Amino acid sequence: IMGAGWIHVANLLCAVLFAGRLPGVDGCTWYAANIIVDTTAGVAVEWCLLRGLHHLLIGLRCVATAKLLDSGSYRDSSGAFRPLAYVTQMVVWLSIVTCMKVGMVGLMKTVPVIVLLVNSALSSLEDTPKIKLVVVMIFVPLMMNTFQFVLTDGFIKKRKRADPLADGLIAK
């Protein structure tokens, strides 16, 4: 949720800063393009950065740090909450999200066809700015953020170890 809030603020800022930089492209289009890119390619970038950091730490034999950053693992072996693990993981995740955001903004600035395609998709709403605003601020984020949350939850949530006996994979 912290990452989503951070990205929302960054997307609003990008919409304000880039509105009018491309002919005929307004802040609504930039906001929608940011959400669409962040929730698709951006999720893949976040996954790569998170996995890359983990592999780097293991490769450098920083096992304790890798364990501290074990995504979603906030409790010790006795079940006690570890605030340091929680805060450290949040700071690392917000750093990853920030790196992703910078990369996606760079992508959209370098390859403006992405923004222009979103602008084209929204062009039928040009004569009804209030409807365009509702679509861009409610419907696009609702659909795309749901998609993003499902994907992201799949790789940042702590997984329980599979029990082959319980799953019936090993004969008893």
C-alpha positions, 0 to 999 in steps of 0.5 A: 500500500505504501508503494501504491501511494508513492506511485500515485503521487509520482503519477500525478506529478508526472501528469502535471509536469508532462502535460502539453509536452507532446502536441495534443497530449494532456495531463489525463493522458499522461496519468493514464499512460503512467498507470498502464506502463507502471502496472505492466512493464513496471511490475516486471522491472520491480520483479527483476530488481527485487530478484536481482538484489536477492541474487546479488546479496547471496552472491556477495555472501551477505546471507544475513542481509538477504534473510532480513530482506526475505520479502514478506517475512516479518517474524522470527522463528518464535513468531515475534514481530521484527520491526527492523525487517519490516522497515528495511523491506519497506525502504528497499521496496520503495527504493525499487518502486522509485527506480522502476518509476524513473525507468518507466518515465524514461521509457515514455519520454524516449518512446513517446509512441506509448503515450500517443497510443494511450492518447489515441485510445482516449481521443473519443472522450475529448469532447466530454472532459468530465467523463474522460476524467472519471475514466482516467482517474477511476476506471483505468486505475481500478482495472490496472491496479487490481492487475498489478496488486495480483501480480505483485502480491505473487512475488512479495508475499511470503510463501509457505513451504509446500509439504509434499506429503500433504499435497499427496506428491510423495507416497506415504 
